[in-house]
Amino acid sequence: MEHRQLGRSGLKVPVLSLGTGTFGGGNAFFERWGRTDVAEATRLVDICLEAGVNFFDTADVYSGGASEEILGQALKGRRDKVLISSKATFAMGEGPNQVGSSRHHLIRSCEDSLRRLGTDHIDLYFMHAFDALTPVEETLRALDDLIRAGKIGYIGASNFSGWQLMKSLAVSEKYGLGRYVVYQAYYSLIGRDYEWELMPLGLDQGVGLMIWSPLGWGRLTGKIRRGRPATEGRIAMGGAVGGPEVEDEYLYTVVDALEAVAEEVGRSIPQVALNWLLTRPTVCNVVIGARNEEQLRQNLGAVGWSLSPEQVARLEAASQRTPAYPYWHQRGFDDRNPKPTRW
């Protein structure tokens, strides 16, 4: 298993991690993703460790904490062999202080996550979203205190806009506080907005990328093709609710290109889609999901081989979109404002 540096930090992580959004299924939203119980989760962890994947990603809000509890039980007796990332910010109750990135909420959220996970530390702790009602200094000071207490190792941001991440990095530098070393983003062959602002920011500031939903909310599994709508899996169960809209023709064009490349390299469509992501600038980890053992083994097959430059270029061409302003305008000034990848 290949390992990469986690942004501008000393921590190395495998290029794949297992996302545990399917663990639990404690409410209608997460049941669309999966309902993995402790026994199934333990088997998935076993398979991951056999393949060299010792990194597991969860969040307090996944199934109302059940995901963390199940992951903790599945890792029992082997905590020292793995890395865990979790997240906070979203509401974990109905009270006005049970949501956001205030010191009050973060300290309690971290303690609750530690208890559910059955551990004394979380290796990587993400702010799941930006909280504009809490001063950035307050959030980062609370996280810095948790780092100094040994309860979390590194911190990351997820779903921030470019200015929100840059402001946070500036505050960390100004006050000598813990710094976001990684950003967790939605990025896929049918969702390349990350490339416009956040990728150049990550390169400039040394912030690595962990990718969530790398198969475009289940649209790049190979189950959806021209004339063949989804009849099973996450999409068919409504698991794309809350995700971005994708025009049918655009999706089919990208899947056609994936299918052609997959035939050339003797791999599956999702394996090619995942492998393409590992060629992108700033990427240090791709969070894969699995509803069952078969899906997990399939996704693990995305590493250990390489696409040719010509195949990468074909996938890029099929998935190109016109970026929002001012990024489309900046393409005309590439000699002075070069882009890390072709839009």
N, C-alpha and C positions, 0 to 999 in steps of 0.2 A: 504494500500500500504506500503510495507516494504521500509525503508530508510536506507542508508548506508553512512558512512563517505567518503567524496571525498578525497581519498588519505590521506596524512598527513596534513590535513587542518581542520578547525573547521566547514566546511560546510557539511550539510547532504543533500543528494539528493535521490529522489525515485529511485528504482532499474530499472525502465523503463523511457525512455524519448522518445519524438516523434521527429524523424528526418524529416526535411522539404525539402529534395532534390526533392520531387515530386511537391513542390509548384512552380508554374510559368510555367516551360517548355518553356522558352524563346529562346531555340536554339535546334538544332537537337539532340545533346547529351542528354540534360536533358528532352526532350520530350519523350525519351525512358523510363524514370523513371516515369513520370506523368505530368499532366497539371492542377493541383489543383488551382482553382481560390479562390478569397477572401471568397465567400459564403461557398464553400466546406471546406476551411481551417478553417473558424470560427466554422463550425459544428464539425470538427475533434478536435479542441481545446476544445469545449464544452464537448465532450465525454471523452477526456483525464482528464479534471478537475473533472468530475463526478467520475472518477475511481481513483482519487488521484494522477494522473500524471501531475505535474505542471512544468515540465522541457522540454524545447524545444531547439533543436539543429539545427543550420543553418550555412551558410558560405557566404561570400561576392560573391564567384564565382558561387554559385548555380543560374543558369539561369541569370547570369550577374547582380545579385543584386535583381532580382524580388522576390526570395524566402524571403529575408529579408523584403522587402516591404510588401508582402502579410502577413507574420507572424506578422509584426507590426500592420497592420490593424486588423487582427484577434484577437490580444490581447488588442486592444484599450479599455481602461476603467478598465482593470484588471492587469495592469503591476505589481502592488504591490503584486499580488498573485502568480507570476510565476518566474522561473529562465530561463535565456536565455544564450545559448552559441553560439558564432560565431567564424569565423576563417579568417585568412588572410595569404598571402604569394604568392599565385598564381596570374597570370597576370590579371589585371583589365583594361587593355588598351594596346596600342601598343608601348607606350614610354618606353625607357630603364629603367626608374625609377618607372614604374607602376607595378613592379613585385618584389618579393623577400621579405627579412626580414630586410631591411635597416631601419634606423630611419625615413628617408624621406618617405618611402612607408608605414610603419606601422602607423605613426601618422595620415596620410591622410586616410588610409584604415579604421582605427578605427572611425574617425570622420564621414566618409561616411556611415559606418555601423550604427552608432548611429542615423544618420539622416534618413536612410531608415527604421530602426526599430521604429523610433518615440519615442526614450527613451534617458535618460541622462546617462545610464550606462549599461554595458554588464557584466553579472555575471561571466562568464567564457570565456576567449579569448584564442583560440588555434593558434599556428603556424601550418599551414596546411601541411607544409613540411620543411625540413631542407635546409637552404640557405648557401652553403659552400663559397659563394663569399662575404658574409658579416661577419665581426668578430662577434663571439658569444657575446662578451661584448657589442657591439653596439646594438644588438637585445634585449638583456636582460635589458640594461639601458633604452631603449625606452619603453619597457613594464613596467619596474619599475616606470617610470615617469607617465605612464598612470594609474597605480595602485594608486600612490600617489595623482593624480589629481581626483581620484574617478570615472574615466571613465570605468575602468574594475575592477572586484573584485579579480579574481584568474586567473592564466595562466596555459595553458597546451600545450603539444606537440602532434603532430600527424604525423605518417609515418616516424619518425626518426629511424635510426638504433641504436643499443645499445650504440655504442661509442659516437654517436652524442648526445644522451640524457644524458649520463653520463658526458660528457664534459660540457654540459650546466648546469647540477646540480653543478658541481665543480666550475664553474665560478660564479654562484649565491652565493655559500657559501663563496668563496674567497672575493667577493666584497660586500656582504650583500645586494644582489639584490633579487627581487621577484623570487620565485622558482616554477618550473613546479610541480604542485601537482597531475596532472592526465595526462595520456597518452591515446589518442584515436587511436585504432588499429582495423584492420580487424582481426576477430577471429571468427571461426565457427567450427562445427564438421568436415567440409571438408577443413579447413584452420587453422591448429594448430601451425604454425611456431612461433607465438607469445610466445609459451611456452618455446622455446629453450633458448633464451637469455633475452628477454624483461620481461618475467614474473619473473625470478629470480632477475633481476635488480629492478623491481617494489617492490618486497617483501623486498629486502635489503634496498632500499632507500625510502620506504614509498610513492611510486607513484601509485595511483589507476588507474584502467582501465575503460574507456568507450569504448564499442564495436560498431563499425560500420559494416554494412552488416552482421548481425548475422545469416542470413539464406543463406550465401554463394552465394551472388549475385542472389538470387531468386531460387537457385537450391534445397533448402530444404523446399519448400512450400508444398510438397506432390503432385505437379502437374507433376513431372518428376519421373517415375518409370521404371522398366524393361519393355521394349516393349511399353512404352508410352512416346514419346517425348513431349516437351512443345508445346502446341498449343495456349496458351494464357498467359497473364501476362508479366512480365519484360523480361524474357529470350526470349520469342517468338518475342518480339518487338525489340530485339537487346540490351536490357539493361545490358547485361553482358560484353559489349565491354569495354576493359580496365581492366577487371578482370582477375584473374589467371585461367589458363587452369586446368580442372579437368577431369581425365580419366573416361570414362563411367563406367567401372567395379568398380572402387573405389567408385564413387558416388552411384551406385546401392547397393553396399555392405552396405554403411552407411545408405541409405534410407531404406533398408530391416530391419536393426536393429532398426531404428527409428519407422518404421511401427509396428514392433512386440511389442515394449515398449508402443507405443501409444495405441494399442489395450488393453494392460494390465491395463493401468491407465485410460482408457476412455477419452483420449485427442487426439488432432490432431497432425500430424507430426511436423508442425512448432512450436506448443506449447511445445512439448517435446524438440525440438532443442534449443529453447530459454531458457527453464527451466534448461537444462544441463549447459548452460553457467553461470547461476547464482550460480552453485555449484563450480565454478573454483576459485582458489586463485587470489587475487588482484582485482577481478571484483567488481566495485561499481555501474555500470550502463550499461544497454543495450539499444542502440538507435534503436527503432523499426520504420519501415516505413509503410505507408499505402496509397494505391492509392484510397481507398474509405472507407466508414464507416464500411462495412462488414469486410474488412481486419483488420482494427484497432481493432474492438471488438474481433476478433479472436486472435490477438497478445496480447491483454490485458489479455486474459485468460491463459497466460503462467505463471502467478504468483498466490500465495495463496495456493500452494500445493507442494509436494516434490517427487522427484524420490528416490527409494530405493538405497542403496549402490550397490546392485547387478545389478540394471538397469544401474546405472552410469558406472559401470565397463564394462558392455556389450557394451555400446556406445563408451567408450574409446577404447576397443579392436577392434571394427569394424573400427574405424577412425585412428588407429595408422599408422604412417609413419616413415620411417627411417630418422632421422634428418641429417642435413649437418654436415660436419666436422667443429670444433672439438667435436660437441655435441654427435655424436654417440660413439666417443671414451670415453667420460666422463661417459657414462652409466656404464662402468666397474669399476668405482671408487666411487660408490654411498655412501659407508660408510663414506667417507671423503668429498664428493662433492654431497650431496643429492639434488634430483630434487623435485620441488614442485608438480609435477604431472607426471604420467607415459607417456612416449613418445611412 
